[in-house]
């Protein structure tokens, strides 16, 4: 301690305005160090697009240990659903058992314009590779607390879904699973399980997150109508981009959630933490005016969402043609039958008057 005091006192004395040749030399030597230190401090506050950003943790939308009162207390900001249960270490959405479904949903609608969500999770179980399932999802949707077939949530949702899919349902699948993908829907699209959501996905990437011994993280950023998903899954504290989609338009007032489901195959799906940050982005007056336009339904620029409905839930061209053809034939037959019956009725009526 005594050895450290002298240099500290010398440095402190050099912060005083009095002139000192030794201090002047020391200040000159330290100025580049201070400059570099300032750069390092400022650098994390820069956005990917070069915008200055401030990050603020929003506790009302965050879920962290010790999960006090979650799902039980009236003061909690989160509800549990299905098999979801609280342990000291995580919120277990589903256990490693067949046919389970669980979720956790925020009680407070989100009105933030720009935000970033950092999620720590763990997927693990006894099943061998590609003999486990089904996966988990993160949500920002108009609806909440709805059971359904899309990783434990309802189909035809309204909003954003980020899927960590651990089982390939499509027979001829060239992708390596687990696979992360994103989908935006306006309440009319179906998630196509048989094709692992391909017809409606915005993008995705392989993410080997199952049964690993290190922490796994996802980062979901929504900033200036741009959706970016990054992952840190190799235990190297290094973010890698998974997808980056501009022109994503999400209304305010939707709810955050996380859900999971198992079927014939299973896994433990554990949510360890979910931290939501408000991003303060400096906009030009033109950007400000454009971004203040009210969005009523989720949409993605240059991606007509109704096309997905036609592919999955609508009729094919051939089916539609035959449906119309048989409808016309049916109407024609009914008209003929009606004319014949009317003719017979007229004939009988005429005979009664003779």
C-alpha positions in Angstrom: 0.0 0.0 0.0 2.8 2.4 0.9 4.5 1.8 -2.5 1.3 2.7 -4.4 0.7 5.9 -2.4 3.6 7.9 -3.8 2.8 7.5 -7.5 -0.9 8.3 -6.7 0.1 11.4 -4.8 2.5 12.5 -7.5 -0.3 12.1 -10.1 -2.7 14.0 -7.9 -0.3 16.8 -7.5 0.0 17.0 -11.3 -3.7 17.6 -11.6 -3.2 21.0 -9.9 -2.7 24.0 -12.1 0.7 24.9 -10.7 3.5 24.6 -13.3 6.0 21.8 -12.7 8.5 20.5 -15.4 8.1 16.9 -14.2 4.3 17.2 -14.2 4.3 18.7 -17.7 6.2 15.7 -19.0 3.9 13.3 -17.2 0.8 15.1 -18.6 2.2 14.9 -22.1 2.9 11.2 -21.7 -0.6 10.5 -20.3 -2.6 12.6 -22.8 -2.6 9.9 -25.5 -3.6 7.3 -22.9 -6.5 9.5 -21.7 -7.6 10.1 -25.3 -7.6 6.3 -26.1 -9.5 5.7 -22.8 -12.1 8.2 -23.8 -12.5 6.6 -27.2 -13.0 3.2 -25.6 -15.6 4.6 -23.3 -17.5 6.4 -26.1 -17.2 3.5 -28.7 -19.9 1.2 -27.0 -22.4 4.1 -27.2 -22.3 4.1 -31.0 -24.9 2.2 -32.9 -24.3 -0.1 -35.9 -25.4 2.7 -38.2 -23.2 5.3 -36.6 -25.9 6.8 -34.4 -25.3 7.8 -30.9 -27.3 5.7 -28.5 -27.9 5.6 -24.8 -29.0 2.3 -23.3 -31.4 2.2 -20.4 -32.5 -1.0 -18.7 -36.3 -1.1 -18.5 -37.0 -3.2 -15.4 -40.8 -3.4 -16.0 -40.1 -5.3 -19.2 -37.1 -7.4 -17.8 -37.1 -10.8 -16.2 -34.1 -11.5 -14.0 -33.2 -13.5 -10.8 -34.5 -14.0 -8.2 -37.8 -13.8 -10.2 -39.5 -12.5 -7.1 -43.3 -12.9 -7.3 -43.4 -13.9 -10.9 -46.7 -15.5 -11.8 -48.1 -15.3 -8.3 -47.8 -11.7 -6.9 -50.2 -9.0 -8.1 -47.2 -6.7 -8.2 -45.3 -8.9 -10.6 -44.9 -7.7 -14.2 -45.0 -11.3 -15.6 -47.5 -14.1 -15.8 -46.8 -17.8 -16.1 -48.7 -20.2 -18.3 -48.9 -24.0 -18.7 -45.9 -26.0 -17.4 -43.7 -22.9 -16.8 -42.3 -22.9 -13.3 -39.8 -20.8 -11.3 -36.6 -22.2 -9.8 -33.7 -20.3 -8.2 -31.7 -20.5 -11.4 -34.2 -20.1 -14.2 -37.8 -20.0 -15.5 -38.3 -23.5 -16.9 -40.8 -23.2 -19.7 -41.0 -26.9 -20.3 -39.3 -29.9 -18.7 -37.7 -32.8 -20.7 -41.1 -34.6 -21.0 -43.4 -35.2 -23.9 -46.4 -33.0 -24.8 -45.6 -30.1 -22.5 -46.3 -26.4 -23.2 -45.3 -23.4 -21.1 -44.8 -19.6 -21.4 -44.1 -16.4 -19.5 -45.8 -13.2 -20.6 -45.3 -9.5 -19.7 -48.4 -7.9 -18.1 -47.3 -4.4 -19.4 -47.7 -3.4 -23.1 -44.5 -1.9 -24.6 -44.7 1.6 -26.0 -40.9 2.0 -26.7 -40.0 3.1 -30.1 -36.5 1.7 -30.2 -35.3 -1.2 -28.0 -32.9 -4.0 -27.5 -33.5 -7.3 -25.8 -30.7 -9.5 -24.4 -31.9 -13.0 -23.6 -29.9 -15.7 -21.7 -31.4 -19.2 -22.2 -30.5 -22.9 -22.0 -31.8 -25.8 -24.0 -30.7 -29.2 -22.8 -32.0 -32.8 -22.4 -31.5 -36.5 -22.7 -32.4 -36.8 -26.4 -29.7 -37.4 -29.0 -29.0 -35.0 -31.8 -32.1 -34.4 -34.0 -34.1 -36.5 -31.5 -35.2 -33.6 -29.3 -37.8 -30.9 -29.6 -39.5 -28.7 -30.3 -37.8 -25.5 -29.3 -38.7 -22.1 -27.9 -39.8 -18.7 -29.1 -39.6 -15.0 -28.1 -42.5 -12.8 -28.8 -43.7 -9.2 -29.2 -47.4 -9.6 -30.0 -50.8 -8.0 -29.7 -52.1 -11.2 -28.1 -50.8 -12.7 -24.8 -51.4 -15.9 -22.7 -52.7 -18.0 -25.6 -52.0 -21.7 -26.0 -51.2 -22.9 -29.5 -49.0 -25.0 -31.8 -46.3 -22.4 -32.6 -43.7 -23.3 -29.9 -46.5 -23.1 -27.3 -48.2 -19.9 -28.6 -51.2 -19.3 -30.9 -51.1 -19.5 -34.6 -52.2 -16.4 -36.6 -50.5 -14.2 -34.1 -50.1 -10.4 -34.6 -46.6 -9.1 -34.2 -43.0 -10.6 -34.1 -41.8 -14.1 -33.3 -38.2 -15.2 -33.0 -37.9 -19.0 -33.1 -35.2 -21.3 -31.8 -36.2 -24.4 -33.6 -34.4 -27.6 -32.5 -36.1 -30.2 -34.7 -36.3 -30.4 -38.5 -39.8 -31.3 -39.5 -39.2 -31.1 -43.2 -37.9 -34.5 -44.6 -35.5 -33.1 -47.1 -34.0 -30.3 -45.0 -30.6 -28.9 -46.0 -30.3 -26.8 -42.9 -28.4 -27.7 -39.8 -30.5 -27.5 -36.6 -31.0 -25.9 -34.1 -32.0 -23.0 -36.3 -33.0 -19.4 -35.4 -35.5 -17.6 -37.6 -37.9 -14.6 -37.4 -41.4 -14.0 -38.6 -43.7 -11.0 -38.7 -47.4 -11.6 -39.0 -50.5 -9.4 -39.1 -53.0 -12.0 -37.7 -53.8 -13.8 -40.9 -50.6 -15.8 -41.6 -50.0 -19.4 -40.5 -46.7 -20.7 -39.3 -46.0 -23.7 -41.4 -44.6 -26.4 -39.1 -44.2 -29.0 -41.9 -41.7 -26.7 -43.6 -40.2 -25.3 -40.4 -41.7 -21.9 -41.1 -39.8 -21.3 -44.3 -42.6 -19.7 -46.3 -43.0 -16.8 -43.9 -39.5 -16.3 -42.4 -37.6 -13.1 -42.7 -34.2 -14.8 -42.4 -32.3 -17.0 -40.0 -29.1 -19.0 -39.2 -27.9 -22.2 -37.6 -27.3 -21.9 -33.9 -25.8 -24.9 -32.1 -27.2 -24.0 -28.7 -28.3 -27.4 -27.4 -26.5 -29.3 -24.6 -23.5 -26.9 -24.4 -21.5 -26.2 -21.2 -21.3 -22.4 -21.6 -23.9 -19.6 -21.5 -26.0 -18.9 -24.6 -27.4 -15.5 -25.5 -29.6 -13.9 -28.1 -29.8 -10.2 -28.8 -32.8 -8.8 -30.6 -32.6 -5.2 -31.6 -35.4 -3.1 -33.1 -34.1 0.3 -34.0 -35.5 2.7 -36.7 -37.7 0.0 -38.1 -34.8 -2.3 -38.5 -34.8 -5.8 -36.9 -31.4 -7.3 -36.1 -30.9 -10.7 -34.3 -27.4 -11.5 -33.0 -26.1 -14.5 -31.0 -23.4 -15.3 -28.5 -23.4 -19.0 -28.3 -19.8 -20.2 -28.5 -18.7 -19.1 -25.0 -16.4 -16.5 -26.5 -18.3 -13.3 -25.5 -18.5 -12.5 -29.2 -21.8 -11.4 -30.9 -22.4 -12.8 -34.4 -25.1 -11.6 -36.7 -27.9 -14.0 -37.5 -30.3 -11.8 -39.5 -30.7 -8.1 -40.3 -33.9 -6.9 -41.9 -34.8 -3.2 -42.7 -38.3 -2.0 -43.1 -39.9 -3.9 -40.3 -42.9 -2.0 -38.9 -44.3 -3.0 -35.5 -47.1 -1.1 -33.7 -46.7 0.0 -30.1 -48.6 -1.5 -27.2 -47.7 -5.1 -27.8 -46.6 -7.6 -25.2 -43.2 -9.4 -24.7 -43.3 -13.1 -24.0 -41.3 -16.4 -24.2 -42.9 -19.8 -24.9 -41.9 -23.4 -25.5 -43.4 -26.7 -26.5 -42.5 -30.4 -26.6 -44.3 -33.1 -28.6 -43.2 -36.7 -29.1 -39.6 -35.4 -28.5 -38.6 -33.2 -25.7 -36.0 -31.0 -23.9 -35.7 -28.7 -21.0 -36.2 -25.1 -22.2 -34.9 -22.7 -19.6 -35.2 -18.9 -19.7 -32.4 -17.5 -17.4 -32.8 -13.8 -18.0 -34.5 -11.3 -20.3 -33.2 -7.8 -20.2 -34.9 -5.0 -22.2 -33.1 -1.7 -22.9 -34.6 1.4 -24.3 -32.5 2.8 -27.1 -32.4 6.6 -27.5 -31.6 7.3 -31.2 -30.9 10.8 -32.5 -33.0 11.4 -35.5 -33.1 14.2 -38.1 -36.4 16.2 -38.2 -37.3 14.3 -41.4 -36.7 10.9 -39.8 -38.6 12.1 -36.7 -41.6 13.0 -38.7 -41.6 9.8 -40.8 -41.1 7.6 -37.7 -44.0 9.2 -35.9 -46.5 7.9 -38.4 -48.8 5.6 -36.6 -48.5 1.9 -37.5 -51.7 -0.1 -37.0 -50.7 -3.5 -38.3 -47.3 -5.3 -38.4 -45.7 -5.2 -41.9 -42.4 -5.6 -43.7 -41.4 -3.4 -46.6 -41.3 -5.2 -50.0 -42.7 -8.4 -48.4 -46.5 -8.7 -48.9 -47.6 -10.8 -45.9 -50.8 -12.0 -47.6 -48.7 -14.0 -50.1 -47.8 -16.3 -47.2 -51.5 -16.9 -46.4 -52.2 -17.9 -50.0 -49.3 -20.4 -50.0 -50.2 -22.0 -46.7 -53.8 -21.5 -45.9 -55.4 -20.6 -49.3 -56.2 -22.7 -52.3 -53.8 -23.6 -55.1 -54.6 -22.4 -58.6 -55.8 -25.9 -59.7 -57.9 -26.3 -56.6 -59.5 -22.9 -57.1 -60.3 -23.6 -60.8 -62.0 -26.9 -60.0 -63.9 -25.4 -57.1 -65.3 -22.6 -59.3 -66.0 -25.1 -62.1 -68.0 -27.5 -59.9 -69.8 -24.6 -58.3 -71.0 -23.4 -61.7 -72.0 -26.9 -62.6 -73.9 -27.3 -59.3 -75.7 -24.0 -59.8 -76.6 -25.0 -63.4 -78.0 -28.4 -62.2 -80.1 -26.6 -59.5 -81.5 -24.2 -62.1 -82.4 -27.1 -64.4 -84.1 -29.0 -61.6 -86.0 -25.9 -60.5 -87.2 -25.3 -64.1 -88.4 -28.9 -64.5 -90.2 -28.9 -61.2 -91.8 -25.5 -62.0 -93.0 -26.9 -65.4 -94.6 -29.9 -63.8 -96.3 -27.8 -61.2 -97.7 -25.5 -64.0 -98.9 -28.6 -65.9 -100.7 -29.9 -62.8 -102.3 -26.5 -62.2 -103.6 -26.3 -65.8 -105.2 -29.8 -65.6 -107.1 -28.9 -62.5 -109.0 -26.1 -64.4 -110.2 -28.4 -67.2 
